[in-house]
Amino acid sequence: MNAVAVTDHGNLFGAYSFYETANSLANSGKTSQSVKPIIGLRGYLIPQTSCPECKRFSER
């Protein structure tokens, strides 16, 4: 199995174009095997927000 991966730190700005490019490469006939795109993210979950007017999901 052929696979390519991309990881982002704190956002996924490149994920959509990466996924579309990997799928178009697999569907274009340029390779005889399919290409599996793997998307990774390093993110953080915080219990509080610094925005006083923003309500947490649990507070709605």
Residue frames as qw, qx, qy, qz and C-alpha x, y, z in Angstrom:
[[0.000, 0.891, 0.455, 0.000, 0.00, 0.00, 0.00],
 [0.389, 0.322, -0.014, 0.863, 1.30, 3.43, -0.93],
 [0.299, -0.843, -0.430, 0.121, 0.70, 6.19, 1.57],
 [0.326, 0.416, -0.129, 0.839, 1.71, 9.80, 2.07],
 [0.412, -0.680, -0.537, 0.283, 1.27, 11.83, 5.25],
 [0.140, 0.567, -0.073, 0.809, 1.12, 15.44, 6.34],
 [0.447, -0.565, -0.581, 0.379, 0.98, 16.78, 9.89],
 [0.030, 0.712, 0.059, 0.699, 0.03, 20.27, 11.02],
 [0.365, -0.198, -0.606, 0.678, 0.56, 21.95, 14.37],
 [0.048, 0.398, 0.423, -0.812, -2.54, 23.72, 15.65],
 [0.512, 0.494, -0.002, -0.702, -4.45, 23.96, 12.36],
 [0.652, 0.174, 0.716, 0.180, -5.46, 21.93, 9.33],
 [0.289, 0.736, -0.096, -0.604, -5.01, 24.58, 6.64],
 [0.192, 0.491, -0.727, -0.440, -3.21, 22.25, 4.24],
 [0.461, 0.010, 0.871, -0.172, -5.32, 19.14, 4.84],
 [0.654, 0.560, 0.357, -0.362, -7.97, 19.70, 2.16],
 [0.480, 0.752, -0.369, -0.261, -5.59, 20.47, -0.70],
 [0.129, -0.456, 0.881, -0.003, -3.32, 17.61, 0.42],
 [0.568, 0.171, 0.766, -0.246, -6.23, 15.15, 0.42],
 [0.639, 0.680, 0.141, -0.330, -7.51, 16.35, -2.96],
 [0.268, 0.731, -0.593, -0.207, -4.03, 16.14, -4.51],
 [0.287, -0.269, 0.918, -0.059, -3.47, 12.61, -3.21],
 [0.623, 0.372, 0.636, -0.263, -6.84, 11.49, -4.56],
 [0.557, 0.762, -0.086, -0.319, -6.33, 13.16, -7.94],
 [0.044, 0.610, -0.776, -0.155, -2.92, 11.51, -8.24],
 [0.429, -0.020, 0.895, -0.121, -4.49, 8.12, -7.57],
 [0.586, 0.565, 0.518, -0.263, -7.32, 8.75, -10.07],
 [0.287, 0.795, -0.278, -0.456, -5.14, 10.28, -12.81],
 [0.955, 0.292, 0.020, 0.042, -3.51, 7.02, -13.84],
 [0.235, 0.816, -0.488, 0.201, -0.01, 8.31, -13.08],
 [0.178, -0.403, 0.852, -0.281, 0.42, 5.49, -10.59],
 [0.520, -0.051, -0.786, -0.330, -0.77, 1.92, -10.82],
 [0.393, -0.351, -0.780, 0.337, -1.64, 1.74, -7.12],
 [0.241, -0.864, -0.320, -0.304, -3.90, 3.87, -5.00],
 [0.305, 0.333, -0.416, 0.789, -2.41, 6.51, -2.71],
 [0.480, -0.662, -0.572, 0.067, -3.67, 6.64, 0.86],
 [0.091, 0.644, -0.188, 0.736, -3.52, 10.16, 2.33],
 [0.589, -0.457, -0.567, 0.350, -2.86, 10.26, 6.09],
 [0.027, -0.746, 0.004, -0.665, -3.65, 13.50, 7.92],
 [0.601, -0.338, -0.546, 0.475, -2.25, 14.23, 11.37],
 [0.105, -0.812, -0.049, -0.573, -2.78, 17.13, 13.76],
 [0.471, -0.167, -0.575, 0.648, -1.06, 18.21, 16.93],
 [0.220, -0.646, -0.217, -0.698, -3.55, 20.28, 18.83],
 [0.144, 0.027, -0.683, 0.716, -4.42, 21.34, 22.35],
 [0.389, -0.643, -0.579, -0.317, -7.64, 21.25, 24.33],
 [0.139, 0.185, -0.454, 0.860, -8.02, 23.91, 27.00],
 [0.151, -0.516, -0.813, 0.225, -10.69, 24.06, 29.70],
 [0.009, -0.772, -0.306, 0.557, -11.12, 27.86, 29.55],
 [0.492, 0.629, 0.327, 0.506, -11.30, 30.52, 26.90],
 [0.346, -0.246, -0.130, 0.896, -9.65, 33.94, 26.96],
 [0.126, -0.300, -0.411, -0.852, -12.67, 35.43, 25.16],
 [0.164, 0.129, 0.671, -0.712, -15.17, 36.61, 27.83],
 [0.586, 0.266, 0.031, -0.765, -18.09, 36.94, 25.38],
 [0.550, 0.207, -0.751, -0.300, -17.51, 33.42, 23.97],
 [0.762, -0.298, 0.351, -0.455, -19.54, 30.72, 25.66],
 [0.141, -0.291, 0.943, 0.073, -18.26, 27.21, 26.05],
 [0.455, -0.083, -0.732, -0.500, -20.30, 24.48, 24.38],
 [0.356, -0.307, -0.844, 0.256, -21.34, 23.09, 27.79],
 [0.022, -0.324, -0.398, 0.858, -22.68, 26.51, 28.85],
 [0.262, -0.005, -0.433, -0.863, -25.13, 26.86, 25.95]]
